[in-house]
Amino acid sequence: MKQINILVFPCGSEIGLELHRSLKDIRFITLFGASSVSDHGEWVYKNYVGNIPFISDPSFVDVLNKYIDDNKIDYIFPALDSVIVALSQNREKLHAEILTCPHETVEICRSKKETYAALSGCEFLPKTYADINEIQKYPVIIKPSKGQGSQGFMIIESKEQLEYELSARRDEQVICEYLPGEEYTIDCFTDRHGSLLYACQRNRGRIKNGISVSSTISEPDEKILEIANEINSKMRFRGVWFFQLKRNADGEYRLLECATRVAGTMCVQRAAGVNLALLTVFDALGYDIDIPERIKDVTVDRALYNTFKLGIEYDEVYMDFDDTVIIHDRVNFTVLQFIYQCVENKIPVTLLTRHETDIIVDLKARRISPELFDNIVCLPRSERKIDHVKPSKKALFVDDSFQERKSMHDAFGIYTLGPDSVEALLNERK
């Protein structure tokens, strides 16, 4: 495969982080991340640049093109709805190809009103109201015409409440029928020939800040597949996209929105074996796509996770074994990941332990190679660890025992941490 460089912008959005997880381990792709504001992308993208001008800035295209040229970027994967529109509007000026749908479709899908107009006559459209006097039954729904997820969504219980909300909101709004039923997201892929090759629905279990943080792939539904094919026939999609449906009071599907991008919780499809971001790259490269057989039963539950920057440097590591490398009679995967990270960075690791049985035998029994360690020091229980080491001034000592850590720090003044802190030593940037 030809090696290619892909820029994700803005890389710290939920979409940008999912694109990182989708593409970081693909052997022929080198990822670059860019953002206009300080965000989490700096913590996960090894090749990161900040302070890109905002899309409204007149210098945006020139600055972005310089970065594209300097880093030989082949493709840009946009990771925010407004950015998709801005990049799409400047396709002819940009020095890299944008991985998204044709511009006309991008513009249509950015507006719910234009989406409903493009799909006029389709039975799955919700009833909308151009005039509040047309409304005979409440509640109804109000939401921004240009928005994403459930941001700005509100259930309106009366004409008076609706009048107030319309006067208080500056952006164009859509008023439509109340949909009380279950909500679904349908993740899709359309190839460069216009063929819809993949459409898989998942429920939106738990929603937080407009984002689905719990989702399960649902059993295939022929009606949903019909809707997906009808939408695909009415608009020109390419690559990854999605749409959302909700059931009305009669249990019928009604369209909420379409989007020409990766969805943050599209990770559930990747876990099932279908990497839609990667398929989009293959399609852009001109390959014919063969969708792999996916795993049928997949659920994802998302939560905040931690990434750290510790203000320390260390040039060697001393590592305890019992209750550190092994804890609760199981391998501590976090500690093992850290040891491998040290190996990659050529930082020597010494296993320093009072393990009572043959340490080599017990390492091999756990399928841990003794060669992971530059030195293995196994001392009698009666002896002090500080008497068996001559650490550098920048050494790091990892041990579950507070007394051992205190003794090492008091004797040599080096950094000491427990296994519970090793998570903070991991560098996730790729």
N, C-alpha and C positions, 0 to 999 in steps of 0.2 A: 504493500500500500504506500502511496505517496504520503509523505508527512505534511500535515496541514496545521495552520495556526488559526485558532478560533477566539475571537474577542467576545466576552459576555458583558453586556452593558444595560442597566447598572447591575453590577455583579453581586451586590449585597441584598437585593430584594429576595423575597421568598422564592421567586422564579429563578433568579440568578444562582441561589444556593442549590436549588434542585438541579439546574444545569451543570453545576460543578460536580455534584454527586453522580450525575448521569454520564459525564464525559471524562472525568479526571483519570480513570484507569484504562482508557482506550489507547492502545499502543501507538497509533499513528496520529493522535491529536495532541497538540500542545495548547493548553488553555491560558488565556490572558483575561484578566478582570479589570474593569474600569468603572469608576463612579464619580459623580459630581459632588457628593457629600460624603463625609466619613460614615462608613457603615461596616457591617460584619464581613463584607467581601475581603477587606484587608487582612482578615484573620484566617481566611481559607484559600485565597488565591496566591500562589507563590509568585506569579508574574502579575503584579498589581500596580495600577496607577490611579491616583486620586486627583481631585480638583479639575476634572474635565468640565468645561463650561456647561451650564444648563442648556437644555435643548432650545430655549428661547433666546439664548445669547447669539448675536450675529457672528461670533467667532467659532461657534460650536463645530461646524463642518470642517473648517480649516485646521483647528486643533486636533480633532478626531482623525482627520486624514494624515496629519503628521505622525501621530502615534501608529496608525495603520502602516504607513510607509516604513517607519523606523523599525517596526517589529515584524514586517512582512506578513501582516494579517490577511488571511484568505477569506474568512467569513465573519460576519457579526451576528451573534444570537441576541436579539433584543429581549429584555427581561422585565418590561413594564409596559402597560397598555399605551400610555402617552408617548413613550419612547418609540414604540413600534410605529406609531403614526408619523412621528418626526423623522425617523430614519427612512421610512417608506417614501415620504415626500421628497427626500433628498437622494433617492437611489442613484440617479444619474451623476450626482456630484461625488458620491462616496467611492473610495478606492478599494472597497471590499464588497462582496456580495452579501445581501441581508437574507438570513434564514427565516423567512416568513412568507405569507400569502401574497398574491398580487395586490397592488395598491388599492384598486377599487374595492376589493373584499375587506382590506384593512380598514378603510374609511367607513364602510357599511357597518362592520361589526363593532366599531367604536361607539356607535349610536344605536340605542335600542329602538328608537323611532325609525331609523333608516333600515335596521334589520327587519323590523316588522313590515315595513313597506316593501322590501325586497322579497319577502316571503308572503306577500299579500295573497289571500285565497287559500292558504294552507289551513287545514282544520285544527292544527295543533297550536295556533296562535291564541294568546289570551285575548279576552275582550278588553279593548282600551276605550278611553273616554277623552274626546277632544274638548268637551264642554261639561263642566261639573253639573249643569242642569239636566244632563242626560242620565245621571246616576239615579237609579230608583231604589237601590238596595245597598246598604253598608253592612260590614266594612268593605273598603277597597284598599288597594295598595298604591303608595306613591314611592317613586325611586328616581334618581337622576337618569336622564337619557344617556349621558356619558359617565360611566362609572364601572366599577368591578366588584364582584362578590356581592355581599349584602350591605355595602357601604351606602348610607343614605336611605336605605330601605325603611319604610314605616307603614304599619297598619293604621288606617284612618277609620275612625268609628262614626264620624258625623260630618255633615256639610260644613259646619262651623270650623271644625278642626282642619278640614281640607283647605278651606279658604285661608286660614292662618298660615299653614305650612307653605302654600303656594306663594303667599306674600313675603314670607320670611326667607325663602330659598331663591338665590340669584340664578342658579343654573337651570337649564331646561329640564322639566320633569315629565315623567310618564305616569299616567294614572291608569290602572288596570284592575281587573277583577281580583278578588281575594282568592288565593290558592291555599287551602288549608292542609293539603296532603303532603306525602313524602316527597323529598327533593332528591334529584339525581344529577350527577355530572357524567357526561358521556365523552370519554377521551377518544379522539379520532386521529386517523392518519390518511391523507390523500396523496397519491404519488404525482409525479410531474405530468402524467398523462390524464390527470383528472379522476382517476379511479379511487374510490373510497375502499381502502384495503383493510381498515381496522376501525371498529366502533365498539367500545366496551363500556358499559355503564357501571357506576359505583354509587352507593348511597352517600349522602353527606350527613354522617351521624352526629358529630358534635361540632358546632361552629364557634370559633373564637376570633373576634375582630374581623369578621367577614371571611375567614379562612376555615376550610374544613380541616379539623385536626384529628378526626377519626373517620375512617372510610373503609368500606368493604365492597369488593367486587361482587356484583349481583349476577344471578342467573341470566343468560341471554333472553331478551324480550323481543319478539318479532316486531311488535309495534314500534319500539324504540329504534330498531334497525331500519324500519320503513321511514321513520322521521329523519334519521341520519342520512339516508340515501336521498330523500327529498331535499333536504337542506343543501347537500353536496351538489345536487343537480341545478339548484337555483343560483348558487354562487361559486366562484372559482377559488377553491382552496388548494393549498400545496403544503405538504409537510404536516407538522403537528398542529392540531387545533382542538377545540372542545366546545360543547354547548351544554346548557343546563335546562332541565325540565322539572316541573312540579305538578302534582296532581290537583285537580280542582275538586269541588265538593262532590262531584259525581264519579271521581276516581279516574278522570281522563287526563292525559298528559297535556301540559301547556308549556310553551317555550318561555324561559326567562331571558336568556341571552346566548350569544355566540361569541367566541374569542379566538383570535388568530395567534395563539401563543401556547406555550407550555403552562399547565396548571401546577400550582405548588404541590398539590397532593397527587399529581400524576405519578409520583414515586411508587404508588401501589401497582401500576402497570409494569414498571421496571422490575419490581420485586416478583411479579408474575412471569417475567421472562421477556417482556416486550418493552424495549428501550426506545420510546418514541422520539426522543431528542436525537439519538444516534441514527435512527432510521431517516430522520430529516436530513442529517448530514450525508448519509449514503445516497439519498435521492438527489441532493444538490450536486454530488459528484458524478451523477449520471448512471448510477447502478439501478437495475430493476430489483424491486423489493420483494422478498419472500417473507411473509410474517411467520414467525416461529409459533409452535403450539405453546399456549400459555398455561400456567398453573391456574386451576379453576378457583381455588379457595384461598383468598388473600385478604387480610385486614391490616390496615396501618393505623397506628395511634401516635400522634405527634405531640411533642412538648419541647420546652426550652432546653437547650443543652449548653454546656460550658466550654469555652475556649479561653486559655489563659496566656498572658505574657508575664513571666517572672523576670524581675530585674537582676538576674544572676548569670554568671558564666561559670562553667565547670569543664575541666579538662580530663577528669578521671572520675570513676564511680566505684564506690564500695557498696556491695549489695548483700543484705542478709538473705537467708534461704527460708527457714521455718517461719511461718506466719507472715512472710513477705512475698517470696516467689511462689510459695505454696501456702494457701490459706484455706481453712475449713476442709483440708484434705483434697483440695482442688488447685489446679494451676491458676494463678492470678494473671489473667490475660492482659490486664492493663500494665502490670509490671513487665510482662514478657514483651509487650509491644514497645515499651520504653527501652528495654535492653537491645532489641533489634534496631531501634532508632539510634542508639549509641554505636552499634556496630556499623551502621550506614555512615555515620558521621565520624567514624574512626576515633571514637572516645573509648579508651580501655575500661573494661568492667572487671572488677575483682569480686568473686563470690567469697564472702567472709562469714563463716558459719561455725556454730558449735553442734552441728548435726551429729547425732550419736551413732548412726549406722553409716555404711559405705556411701558417701555422697555421689560417687560416680555411678554406682549401681542404681541409686534412687533417682538420679537425674534421667538416666536412660529409661528407667521404668515409666517415667512421665513423658517420654519421647522428647525430652529437652537435651539437646546436644551439649556436652561439656565444652565443646569448642566455641560456644557462644561467649564464654568467659575467657579473658586473657590470663587470669590466674584464679586458682581455686585454693583457698586457705581454710582448712578445717582444723580447728583448735579444740583442745580439751575444755570441758565445761568450767574447770577451775581457773582457766586463764582469761586475761582481759584482752578484748579485741584491740584496744589502743596499743598494746605491746607488740602487735603483729603487723602494724602498718606504718608506713612513712609517707603520708599523703602530701600532695602538693598543696599550695596555698589556695588553689581553686578546685580542690576535690569536693565531691558530694558523697555523703554517707546516707544510705537508705536502710532503715531498720524499724521494726514495729515497736521496739522497746524504747520508752522515753529515757530511761536511765542510760541505756547504751548511747543514745543520741546525745544526751547531756555530757556524758564522759568524753565522747569524741570531740564535741564542740569545745569543751573546757580545755582539752589537751592540745588541740591543734587550731581551734578557731575557724573550722571549716563549716560549710553549710550542711545541715542534717534535716532529713524529712522522713515522715512515716509513709507506709504504703498507701494510706488514704490520700496523700498529697501528690502521688505520682501522676495522676491525671493532669495536673497542671504543668508537667514537664513535656507532655506530648505536643508535637508540632504537626498540625493537620494540614498545613499549607501544601498544595500540589498545583 
